[in-house]
Amino acid sequence: LSGVAEPGTTPTTAAEAARIKMKPAKCPVAADISLKIVGARGEFDGVASEYEWIRTERPGWKPKSQALIGDEHKQYDLLTIQKGRKKQVICFDITSFFGKTG
């Protein structure tokens, strides 16, 4: 992704953070959790919201890898996170903001 946020970054204001929501989603590959990001204006705050979700919903877990998958209709970010020996794959549907800079 262009404009990928650094891990630990968050949307720039509380209003932006409140605007971005996570909703259940379907992922085309096996994942422990699948979420659709709603309300992100572009890649910067969308990707930042992924890392914010991990920070708040999976305290102590650290991102280990990230992959972009998709087709002409849908785009997904797959993040593998780890805490000790435990691993989880989180699938984020990023279709709504993929390729946007706003």
C-alpha positions, 0 to 999 in steps of 0.5 A: 500500500502506498501511504502505509502507516507505521505500526502504532500510529493512529488516526490524527484526531479523536473525531477521525478515530470515532468515524472509523468503525470495524464490522464483521466481514468475510475473508477469502482466506482462512483467518482467525478474525475478519473485519471490514473497515468503514469510514476511513477516508484513505489508506493512511487512516485506514491502515492506522485503524488496523494497528489501532484495533490490534493495540486496543483489542489484542493488547500485547500482541505484535504485528509480525507480517502483513500481506495484501490480497485481492482481485478486481472487486475486493482488497484485503490486508492480512496481518499476522500477529503474535503474543509469545508462541500464539499467532493469529491472522487478522483479515481486514477488508480495505476495499472502501479506502484502497488506493485513496489518499484522502 
